[in-house]
Amino acid sequence: MIGGFGTKTLVVPSPPSRFCEVRRYFAICALGLWGTSLLAGPRPEPVLGERVVLTEQASSFPVSAAFRYLKDPSHQLEIEDLLRARRNAEFVPTRQTVPSFGYPRETVWVRAAVENRTPSEEFFLEIAYPVLDRFDLFVVANGRVVHTKQGGDLLPFSAREWKHRNFVFRLGLPRGTVSWVYLRVRSESAVQLPVTIWTRAAFTEKDHDEQAVLWIYYGVVMVMALYNLFLYFSLWDRSYLWYVASIVSVALLLMVQNGLAYEYLWPTLPGWNTQAQLATVCFMIFFSLRFARGYLRAWQNWRSSRGAH
């Protein structure tokens, strides 16, 4: 009541609509990140043991759980040295389903026995950790090296045997025999070894499903980025521009970590690829803080205007 002549209704401004939209965007981003971690369904269940047995009843065989490891601080050991009985006895179990060695200064050797009880001799070995700097793969059968392969993100992408975001190699494993898989890893980044042997059909199906999940997520991020870029040019509010930069940097970091950035964005720049993860983390932190700063400032201004009324 004002002066007894009537009433005056106070109109309290509602929060800017972009805040509601931003909350929805964050929810969609979180859902997308969760979806990329699933990557198209369950993985084969690893079993700790001394030997990986390939049978017709399965199509994927986790090798990592059977790994034993040896660290070489001298960086001088060769595969011929490890085939001697004395050196073989120095390998110890990792006791992990997916071995993780942190940031080792030593060269890390791992090995596992693989017995092929199937009628097929063609398999695919996948190392699903695309940020390893350099490694050598050896397959030993009947006491001699039958396959020697190299990989790592220090090599040009065109040098890969199989053009894939992860490290994938064709393996010929003789029927009815036990072969030994050796990996020699030297990396300045973290060393994890999620290694799986697949049949051709199983690997093709798994890869098809994973690619679908990944590209759906990146498509959603692209739509969100373009929409908010349109809002920025319409309203000239820098909060939208910082938001676009933050979600693009998050997507770029994920692309570096899952190998798609090296496959599609800079396949001829291995030197840059080794530094890209650190660079994209810095970009993500910077843009996210700038966006949060603008968001909080706008929210405080809205609350202040509400209190003034």
C-alpha positions as CSV (number, residue, x, y, z in Angstrom):
1,M,0.0,0.0,0.0
2,I,1.4,3.4,-1.0
3,G,-0.1,6.5,0.6
4,G,-3.5,4.8,0.9
5,F,-4.3,5.4,-2.7
6,G,-3.6,1.9,-4.0
7,T,-1.2,-0.9,-4.2
8,K,2.0,-1.2,-6.1
9,T,3.2,-4.6,-7.2
10,L,6.9,-5.2,-7.1
11,V,8.2,-7.0,-10.1
12,V,11.2,-9.2,-9.3
13,P,13.3,-10.0,-12.3
14,S,13.8,-13.7,-13.1
15,P,17.2,-15.1,-13.6
16,P,18.6,-14.7,-17.1
17,S,17.4,-17.6,-19.2
18,R,21.0,-18.5,-20.2
19,F,21.6,-19.7,-16.6
20,C,19.0,-22.4,-17.0
21,E,20.4,-23.3,-20.5
22,V,23.9,-23.5,-19.1
23,R,22.8,-25.9,-16.4
24,R,21.2,-28.1,-19.0
25,Y,24.3,-27.9,-21.1
26,F,26.5,-29.1,-18.2
27,A,24.1,-32.0,-17.6
28,I,24.4,-33.0,-21.3
29,C,28.2,-32.7,-21.2
30,A,28.3,-34.9,-18.1
31,L,26.1,-37.5,-19.8
32,G,28.3,-37.4,-22.8
33,L,31.5,-37.9,-20.7
34,W,29.8,-40.8,-19.0
35,G,28.8,-42.3,-22.3
36,T,32.3,-42.1,-23.7
37,S,33.6,-44.0,-20.7
38,L,31.3,-46.8,-21.4
39,L,32.3,-47.0,-25.1
40,A,29.6,-49.2,-26.4
41,G,29.1,-51.8,-23.8
42,P,30.8,-54.3,-21.5
43,R,34.5,-55.2,-21.9
44,P,35.7,-58.8,-21.7
45,E,36.1,-59.8,-18.1
46,P,39.8,-60.2,-17.2
47,V,41.0,-63.1,-15.1
48,L,44.3,-63.0,-13.3
49,G,46.4,-66.0,-14.2
50,E,49.6,-67.2,-15.8
51,R,48.4,-67.9,-19.3
52,V,45.8,-66.6,-21.8
53,V,44.0,-69.4,-23.5
54,L,42.3,-68.6,-26.8
55,T,39.2,-70.8,-27.4
56,E,36.3,-70.9,-29.8
57,Q,33.8,-70.1,-27.0
58,A,35.1,-66.5,-26.7
59,S,36.0,-63.8,-29.2
60,S,38.0,-61.4,-26.9
61,F,40.8,-62.3,-24.5
62,P,42.3,-59.8,-22.0
63,V,46.0,-60.3,-21.9
64,S,46.8,-57.6,-19.3
65,A,45.7,-59.7,-16.3
66,A,48.3,-62.3,-17.1
67,F,51.2,-59.9,-17.5
68,R,54.4,-60.3,-15.5
69,Y,56.8,-57.3,-15.6
70,L,60.5,-56.4,-15.3
71,K,61.9,-52.9,-15.0
72,D,65.2,-52.1,-16.8
73,P,66.9,-49.0,-15.3
74,S,69.8,-49.3,-17.7
75,H,67.6,-49.3,-20.9
76,Q,70.0,-51.8,-22.4
77,L,68.1,-55.1,-22.3
78,E,67.1,-56.7,-25.6
79,I,64.6,-59.5,-26.3
80,E,67.5,-62.0,-26.7
81,D,68.6,-61.2,-23.2
82,L,65.1,-62.0,-21.8
83,L,64.9,-65.3,-23.5
84,R,67.6,-66.7,-21.3
85,A,66.4,-68.6,-18.3
86,R,68.0,-66.3,-15.7
87,R,66.4,-63.2,-17.0
88,N,63.0,-64.9,-17.4
89,A,63.0,-65.7,-13.7
90,E,63.2,-62.0,-12.8
91,F,59.7,-61.3,-14.1
92,V,57.1,-60.8,-11.3
93,P,53.3,-60.7,-11.4
94,T,51.7,-57.2,-11.8
95,R,48.6,-58.4,-9.7
96,Q,46.5,-55.9,-11.7
97,T,43.8,-56.5,-14.3
98,V,45.2,-53.5,-16.2
99,P,48.8,-52.8,-15.2
100,S,49.6,-49.2,-14.4
101,F,53.2,-48.1,-13.7
102,G,52.8,-44.4,-13.2
103,Y,55.6,-42.3,-14.7
104,P,58.5,-44.8,-14.7
105,R,62.0,-43.7,-15.5
106,E,63.0,-47.2,-16.3
107,T,62.1,-49.2,-19.4
108,V,59.2,-51.5,-18.6
109,W,59.1,-55.0,-20.0
110,V,55.9,-57.1,-19.7
111,R,55.2,-60.6,-20.9
112,A,52.4,-63.1,-21.1
113,A,51.9,-66.7,-22.4
114,V,49.2,-67.1,-25.0
115,E,47.9,-70.6,-26.0
116,N,45.9,-70.9,-29.2
117,R,43.3,-73.7,-29.0
118,T,41.2,-72.4,-31.9
119,P,41.3,-73.4,-35.6
120,S,42.2,-69.9,-36.6
121,E,45.7,-68.3,-36.6
122,E,44.7,-64.7,-37.3
123,F,44.0,-62.4,-34.4
124,F,44.3,-58.7,-33.5
125,L,46.1,-57.3,-30.5
126,E,44.9,-54.0,-29.2
127,I,46.7,-51.7,-26.8
128,A,43.8,-49.3,-25.8
129,Y,46.0,-46.5,-24.4
130,P,47.0,-44.2,-27.3
131,V,49.3,-41.9,-25.4
132,L,52.2,-44.3,-25.0
133,D,55.4,-42.7,-26.4
134,R,57.2,-45.7,-27.7
135,F,57.0,-49.5,-27.4
136,D,58.2,-52.6,-29.1
137,L,56.1,-55.8,-29.4
138,F,57.7,-59.2,-29.7
139,V,56.0,-62.5,-30.3
140,V,58.1,-65.6,-29.4
141,A,57.2,-69.1,-30.4
142,N,59.4,-72.2,-29.9
143,G,62.2,-70.1,-28.4
144,R,62.5,-67.7,-31.3
145,V,61.1,-64.3,-32.2
146,V,58.5,-64.7,-34.9
147,H,57.0,-61.2,-34.9
148,T,58.6,-57.8,-34.1
149,K,56.5,-54.6,-34.3
150,Q,56.9,-51.0,-33.1
151,G,54.4,-48.4,-32.0
152,G,53.8,-45.3,-30.0
153,D,52.7,-41.7,-30.5
154,L,56.3,-40.6,-31.3
155,L,55.9,-42.3,-34.6
156,P,53.9,-40.7,-37.5
157,F,50.4,-41.9,-37.7
158,S,51.0,-43.2,-41.2
159,A,53.6,-45.6,-39.8
160,R,50.9,-47.6,-37.9
161,E,50.2,-51.1,-39.2
162,W,46.5,-50.6,-38.6
163,K,45.2,-47.0,-39.1
164,H,43.3,-46.8,-35.8
165,R,43.2,-44.4,-32.8
166,N,44.5,-47.2,-30.5
167,F,47.5,-49.4,-31.3
168,V,46.3,-52.4,-33.2
169,F,48.4,-55.2,-34.7
170,R,47.7,-58.3,-36.6
171,L,49.1,-61.4,-35.0
172,G,49.7,-64.9,-36.4
173,L,49.5,-67.4,-33.6
174,P,50.1,-71.0,-34.6
175,R,47.3,-73.5,-33.7
176,G,47.9,-75.8,-30.7
177,T,51.0,-74.0,-29.5
178,V,52.0,-71.6,-26.7
179,S,53.4,-68.2,-27.8
180,W,54.9,-65.5,-25.6
181,V,53.9,-61.9,-26.0
182,Y,56.6,-59.4,-24.9
183,L,56.2,-55.6,-24.7
184,R,59.0,-53.2,-24.1
185,V,57.7,-49.7,-23.1
186,R,59.6,-46.5,-22.8
187,S,57.4,-43.4,-22.2
188,E,57.6,-40.0,-20.5
189,S,53.8,-40.1,-20.1
190,A,51.9,-42.4,-17.7
191,V,52.2,-46.1,-18.6
192,Q,49.1,-48.2,-18.6
193,L,48.7,-51.4,-20.5
194,P,45.1,-52.4,-21.3
195,V,46.0,-55.1,-23.9
196,T,43.4,-57.4,-25.5
197,I,43.5,-60.1,-28.2
198,W,40.5,-60.1,-30.5
199,T,39.1,-62.2,-33.3
200,R,38.7,-60.2,-36.5
201,A,34.9,-60.2,-36.3
202,A,34.8,-59.2,-32.6
203,F,37.2,-56.4,-33.1
204,T,35.3,-55.0,-36.1
205,E,32.0,-55.0,-34.2
206,K,33.5,-53.5,-31.1
207,D,35.3,-50.7,-33.0
208,H,32.1,-49.9,-34.9
209,D,30.1,-49.5,-31.7
210,E,32.8,-47.4,-30.0
211,Q,33.1,-45.0,-33.0
212,A,29.4,-44.5,-33.0
213,V,29.4,-43.5,-29.3
214,L,32.4,-41.2,-29.7
215,W,31.1,-39.3,-32.7
216,I,27.6,-38.9,-31.2
217,Y,29.2,-37.2,-28.2
218,Y,31.4,-34.9,-30.3
219,G,28.4,-34.1,-32.5
220,V,26.4,-33.0,-29.5
221,V,29.4,-30.8,-28.3
222,M,29.6,-29.3,-31.8
223,V,25.9,-28.4,-31.8
224,M,26.2,-26.8,-28.3
225,A,29.3,-24.8,-29.4
226,L,27.6,-23.5,-32.6
227,Y,24.4,-22.6,-30.7
228,N,26.3,-20.6,-28.0
229,L,28.5,-19.0,-30.6
230,F,25.3,-17.8,-32.3
231,L,24.1,-16.4,-28.9
232,Y,27.4,-14.6,-28.5
233,F,27.1,-12.8,-31.9
234,S,23.4,-12.0,-31.1
235,L,23.9,-10.7,-27.5
236,W,27.6,-9.8,-27.5
237,D,27.9,-11.4,-24.0
238,R,31.4,-12.7,-23.5
239,S,30.2,-15.4,-21.1
240,Y,28.9,-17.4,-24.1
241,L,32.2,-17.1,-25.9
242,W,34.1,-18.4,-22.8
243,Y,31.6,-21.2,-22.6
244,V,32.2,-22.2,-26.2
245,A,35.9,-22.2,-25.7
246,S,35.6,-24.3,-22.5
247,I,33.5,-27.1,-24.0
248,V,35.6,-27.2,-27.1
249,S,38.8,-27.5,-25.1
250,V,37.2,-30.3,-23.0
251,A,36.2,-32.1,-26.2
252,L,39.7,-31.6,-27.6
253,L,41.3,-33.0,-24.5
254,L,39.1,-36.1,-24.8
255,M,40.1,-36.5,-28.4
256,V,43.8,-36.4,-27.5
257,Q,43.3,-39.0,-24.7
258,N,41.4,-41.4,-27.0
259,G,43.6,-41.0,-30.0
260,L,41.2,-39.3,-32.4
261,A,43.1,-36.0,-32.4
262,Y,46.2,-37.7,-33.6
263,E,44.3,-39.7,-36.2
264,Y,42.3,-36.8,-37.7
265,L,43.7,-33.4,-36.6
266,W,47.6,-33.7,-36.7
267,P,48.6,-37.2,-37.9
268,T,52.0,-35.8,-39.2
269,L,53.0,-34.0,-36.0
270,P,54.1,-36.6,-33.5
271,G,56.2,-34.0,-31.6
272,W,53.1,-31.8,-31.0
273,N,51.0,-34.8,-30.2
274,T,53.2,-35.7,-27.2
275,Q,52.6,-32.2,-25.8
276,A,49.0,-31.8,-26.8
277,Q,47.5,-33.4,-23.6
278,L,49.3,-30.9,-21.4
279,A,48.4,-28.0,-23.7
280,T,44.7,-28.9,-23.9
281,V,44.5,-29.3,-20.1
282,C,45.9,-25.7,-19.7
283,F,43.4,-24.4,-22.3
284,M,40.5,-26.2,-20.5
285,I,41.4,-24.8,-17.1
286,F,41.9,-21.2,-18.4
287,F,38.7,-21.1,-20.4
288,S,36.6,-22.8,-17.7
289,L,37.9,-20.3,-15.1
290,R,37.0,-17.4,-17.4
291,F,33.6,-18.8,-18.0
292,A,33.0,-19.4,-14.3
293,R,34.2,-15.9,-13.4
294,G,31.7,-14.3,-15.9
295,Y,28.9,-16.6,-14.8
296,L,29.4,-15.8,-11.1
297,R,29.7,-12.1,-11.8
298,A,26.4,-12.1,-13.7
299,W,24.7,-14.1,-11.0
300,Q,25.9,-11.7,-8.3
301,N,24.6,-8.8,-10.4
302,W,21.2,-10.4,-10.7
303,R,21.0,-11.0,-6.9
304,S,22.1,-7.5,-6.2
305,S,19.3,-6.1,-8.5
306,R,16.8,-8.5,-6.8
307,G,17.9,-7.2,-3.3
308,A,17.6,-3.6,-4.4
309,H,13.9,-4.2,-5.1
